[in-house]
Amino acid sequence: MSRAGRPFAEHREAVERLKTDVEKASEFARNRPRNEYSTRQWERLKDPDSNLLGGFLKRWEQQSTLSPAFIDEARRLVSDAFDEIIGLETGKRKPAP
């Protein structure tokens, strides 16, 4: 996200790799049992019409560069969303041996 002050075109490949990685993580969450809430959080995170990662990437592509203030605020929101997903995943009980 810190690269969004530079033209999107310079980072298009890295953004596509990031989107692929997020999609893989989302698919993994979707295929785990009793994981509906985490799956919904991943969907919100990657949604291009949201104010999280997907929306940030869409806006960067549309505008080519983003302001430092916008980047900083978006980074906080996305970080919080990732922290929530991590908390959901680490808070799950492990199956008994």
Secondary structure by P-SEA (a helix, b strand, c coil): cccccccccccaaaaaaaaaaaaaaaaaaaaccccaaaaaaaaaaaccccccaaaaaaaaaaaccccaaaaaaaaaaaaaaaaaaaaaaaacccccc
